[in-house]
Amino acid sequence: MGTFGATLEPGYVVLAGSFMRPVRALKGDTLRADFGTLGAISVQFV
């Protein structure tokens, strides 16, 4: 990145190879991701 003049600043989020956008989760939220034939997953923030 430095070669291209780009820098990472504190607080930046780096996703390596993710195909999903990041979402903000708050206490009490339940998030579910469905990947079709690969299955689904959910997580609840308490």
A tleap script that builds the chain and sets N, CA, C and O, in Angstrom:
source leaprc.protein.ff14SB
mol = sequence {
  NMET GLY THR PHE GLY ALA THR LEU GLU PRO
  GLY TYR VAL VAL LEU ALA GLY SER PHE MET
  ARG PRO VAL ARG ALA LEU LYS GLY ASP THR
  LEU ARG ALA ASP PHE GLY THR LEU GLY ALA
  ILE SER VAL GLN PHE CVAL
}
set mol.1.N position { 0.818 -1.180 0.000 }
set mol.1.CA position { 0.000 0.000 0.000 }
set mol.1.C position { 0.865 1.248 0.000 }
set mol.1.O position { 0.544 2.238 -0.658 }
set mol.2.N position { 1.957 1.195 0.737 }
set mol.2.CA position { 2.834 2.355 0.811 }
set mol.2.C position { 3.372 2.757 -0.545 }
set mol.2.O position { 3.588 3.940 -0.809 }
set mol.3.N position { 3.590 1.773 -1.410 }
set mol.3.CA position { 4.071 2.042 -2.766 }
set mol.3.C position { 3.104 2.947 -3.524 }
set mol.3.O position { 3.516 3.733 -4.377 }
set mol.4.N position { 1.825 2.832 -3.207 }
set mol.4.CA position { 0.805 3.611 -3.897 }
set mol.4.C position { 0.417 4.865 -3.125 }
set mol.4.O position { -0.522 5.562 -3.509 }
set mol.5.N position { 1.129 5.159 -2.040 }
set mol.5.CA position { 0.855 6.360 -1.266 }
set mol.5.C position { -0.319 6.217 -0.314 }
set mol.5.O position { -0.800 7.214 0.222 }
set mol.6.N position { -0.787 4.998 -0.095 }
set mol.6.CA position { -1.914 4.773 0.805 }
set mol.6.C position { -1.395 4.383 2.185 }
set mol.6.O position { -0.353 3.738 2.304 }
set mol.7.N position { -2.119 4.773 3.215 }
set mol.7.CA position { -1.748 4.424 4.583 }
set mol.7.C position { -2.959 3.903 5.336 }
set mol.7.O position { -4.101 4.168 4.961 }
set mol.8.N position { -2.697 3.161 6.396 }
set mol.8.CA position { -3.755 2.714 7.293 }
set mol.8.C position { -3.748 3.624 8.514 }
set mol.8.O position { -2.700 3.878 9.109 }
set mol.9.N position { -4.901 4.097 8.870 }
set mol.9.CA position { -5.036 4.976 10.024 }
set mol.9.C position { -5.711 4.215 11.160 }
set mol.9.O position { -6.444 3.258 10.911 }
set mol.10.N position { -5.470 4.631 12.418 }
set mol.10.CA position { -6.157 4.000 13.548 }
set mol.10.C position { -7.672 4.030 13.352 }
set mol.10.O position { -8.239 5.054 12.970 }
set mol.11.N position { -8.314 2.899 13.618 }
set mol.11.CA position { -9.762 2.817 13.465 }
set mol.11.C position { -10.220 2.268 12.126 }
set mol.11.O position { -11.398 1.947 11.969 }
set mol.12.N position { -9.312 2.152 11.148 }
set mol.12.CA position { -9.684 1.575 9.858 }
set mol.12.C position { -10.014 0.100 10.039 }
set mol.12.O position { -9.429 -0.569 10.891 }
set mol.13.N position { -10.935 -0.402 9.251 }
set mol.13.CA position { -11.270 -1.824 9.258 }
set mol.13.C position { -10.696 -2.440 7.992 }
set mol.13.O position { -10.928 -1.941 6.891 }
set mol.14.N position { -9.951 -3.522 8.150 }
set mol.14.CA position { -9.340 -4.207 7.011 }
set mol.14.C position { -9.986 -5.584 6.894 }
set mol.14.O position { -9.951 -6.378 7.834 }
set mol.15.N position { -10.571 -5.856 5.740 }
set mol.15.CA position { -11.170 -7.161 5.468 }
set mol.15.C position { -10.367 -7.824 4.361 }
set mol.15.O position { -10.292 -7.302 3.249 }
set mol.16.N position { -9.777 -8.952 4.654 }
set mol.16.CA position { -8.968 -9.655 3.661 }
set mol.16.C position { -9.826 -10.698 2.946 }
set mol.16.O position { -10.121 -11.753 3.506 }
set mol.17.N position { -10.217 -10.407 1.732 }
set mol.17.CA position { -10.941 -11.370 0.935 }
set mol.17.C position { -12.416 -11.526 1.264 }
set mol.17.O position { -13.031 -12.507 0.847 }
set mol.18.N position { -12.990 -10.605 1.985 }
set mol.18.CA position { -14.405 -10.714 2.323 }
set mol.18.C position { -15.271 -10.305 1.138 }
set mol.18.O position { -14.926 -9.386 0.394 }
set mol.19.N position { -16.384 -10.987 0.969 }
set mol.19.CA position { -17.323 -10.617 -0.083 }
set mol.19.C position { -18.582 -9.989 0.499 }
set mol.19.O position { -19.564 -9.771 -0.211 }
set mol.20.N position { -18.544 -9.702 1.794 }
set mol.20.CA position { -19.693 -9.094 2.466 }
set mol.20.C position { -19.295 -7.715 2.981 }
set mol.20.O position { -18.141 -7.481 3.338 }
set mol.21.N position { -20.246 -6.827 3.013 }
set mol.21.CA position { -19.961 -5.514 3.584 }
set mol.21.C position { -20.034 -5.612 5.101 }
set mol.21.O position { -20.800 -6.414 5.637 }
set mol.22.N position { -19.252 -4.812 5.787 }
set mol.22.CA position { -19.336 -4.832 7.250 }
set mol.22.C position { -20.649 -4.201 7.714 }
set mol.22.O position { -21.148 -3.271 7.081 }
set mol.23.N position { -21.197 -4.693 8.791 }
set mol.23.CA position { -22.406 -4.116 9.372 }
set mol.23.C position { -22.156 -3.851 10.852 }
set mol.23.O position { -21.437 -4.599 11.514 }
set mol.24.N position { -22.747 -2.797 11.355 }
set mol.24.CA position { -22.607 -2.456 12.766 }
set mol.24.C position { -23.622 -3.261 13.568 }
set mol.24.O position { -24.808 -3.290 13.239 }
set mol.25.N position { -23.150 -3.903 14.608 }
set mol.25.CA position { -24.030 -4.691 15.471 }
set mol.25.C position { -24.077 -4.042 16.845 }
set mol.25.O position { -23.050 -3.647 17.398 }
set mol.26.N position { -25.262 -3.941 17.378 }
set mol.26.CA position { -25.462 -3.366 18.698 }
set mol.26.C position { -25.997 -4.426 19.653 }
set mol.26.O position { -26.507 -5.458 19.218 }
set mol.27.N position { -25.883 -4.175 20.930 }
set mol.27.CA position { -26.390 -5.091 21.939 }
set mol.27.C position { -27.868 -5.387 21.656 }
set mol.27.O position { -28.670 -4.478 21.441 }
set mol.28.N position { -28.202 -6.675 21.661 }
set mol.28.CA position { -29.573 -7.098 21.377 }
set mol.28.C position { -29.818 -7.473 19.923 }
set mol.28.O position { -30.845 -8.072 19.605 }
set mol.29.N position { -28.897 -7.131 19.041 }
set mol.29.CA position { -29.055 -7.470 17.623 }
set mol.29.C position { -28.786 -8.946 17.375 }
set mol.29.O position { -27.949 -9.557 18.040 }
set mol.30.N position { -29.496 -9.508 16.419 }
set mol.30.CA position { -29.217 -10.844 15.914 }
set mol.30.C position { -28.953 -10.710 14.423 }
set mol.30.O position { -29.769 -10.151 13.690 }
set mol.31.N position { -27.826 -11.217 13.981 }
set mol.31.CA position { -27.467 -11.174 12.568 }
set mol.31.C position { -27.447 -12.591 12.027 }
set mol.31.O position { -26.981 -13.515 12.694 }
set mol.32.N position { -27.957 -12.758 10.806 }
set mol.32.CA position { -27.993 -14.081 10.177 }
set mol.32.C position { -27.452 -13.955 8.765 }
set mol.32.O position { -27.818 -13.042 8.024 }
set mol.33.N position { -26.581 -14.879 8.402 }
set mol.33.CA position { -26.048 -14.940 7.041 }
set mol.33.C position { -26.414 -16.288 6.453 }
set mol.33.O position { -26.172 -17.328 7.064 }
set mol.34.N position { -26.996 -16.266 5.267 }
set mol.34.CA position { -27.402 -17.495 4.581 }
set mol.34.C position { -26.531 -17.647 3.337 }
set mol.34.O position { -26.552 -16.797 2.446 }
set mol.35.N position { -25.773 -18.724 3.286 }
set mol.35.CA position { -24.870 -18.970 2.173 }
set mol.35.C position { -25.376 -20.096 1.277 }
set mol.35.O position { -24.589 -20.839 0.692 }
set mol.36.N position { -26.678 -20.209 1.180 }
set mol.36.CA position { -27.297 -21.193 0.288 }
set mol.36.C position { -26.929 -22.612 0.651 }
set mol.36.O position { -27.137 -23.045 1.784 }
set mol.37.N position { -26.382 -23.337 -0.309 }
set mol.37.CA position { -26.061 -24.746 -0.090 }
set mol.37.C position { -24.924 -24.953 0.918 }
set mol.37.O position { -24.729 -26.062 1.415 }
set mol.38.N position { -24.182 -23.897 1.214 }
set mol.38.CA position { -23.111 -24.003 2.206 }
set mol.38.C position { -23.637 -23.943 3.629 }
set mol.38.O position { -22.948 -24.351 4.564 }
set mol.39.N position { -24.854 -23.437 3.802 }
set mol.39.CA position { -25.443 -23.354 5.135 }
set mol.39.C position { -25.663 -21.920 5.579 }
set mol.39.O position { -25.426 -20.975 4.826 }
set mol.40.N position { -26.115 -21.775 6.805 }
set mol.40.CA position { -26.411 -20.458 7.365 }
set mol.40.C position { -25.805 -20.366 8.761 }
set mol.40.O position { -25.521 -21.381 9.396 }
set mol.41.N position { -25.615 -19.161 9.219 }
set mol.41.CA position { -25.078 -18.929 10.548 }
set mol.41.C position { -25.748 -17.688 11.128 }
set mol.41.O position { -26.080 -16.754 10.398 }
set mol.42.N position { -25.941 -17.685 12.426 }
set mol.42.CA position { -26.486 -16.491 13.073 }
set mol.42.C position { -25.717 -16.244 14.357 }
set mol.42.O position { -25.140 -17.157 14.948 }
set mol.43.N position { -25.723 -14.993 14.770 }
set mol.43.CA position { -25.038 -14.602 15.995 }
set mol.43.C position { -25.890 -13.545 16.684 }
set mol.43.O position { -26.453 -12.662 16.036 }
set mol.44.N position { -25.977 -13.648 18.019 }
set mol.44.CA position { -26.742 -12.669 18.796 }
set mol.44.C position { -25.770 -11.946 19.721 }
set mol.44.O position { -24.939 -12.575 20.377 }
set mol.45.N position { -25.879 -10.631 19.769 }
set mol.45.CA position { -25.006 -9.798 20.592 }
set mol.45.C position { -25.729 -9.469 21.891 }
set mol.45.O position { -26.783 -8.833 21.885 }
set mol.46.N position { -25.149 -9.910 23.005 }
set mol.46.CA position { -25.785 -9.719 24.322 }
set mol.46.C position { -24.962 -8.776 25.187 }
set mol.46.O position { -25.337 -8.496 26.325 }
savepdb mol mol.pdb
quit
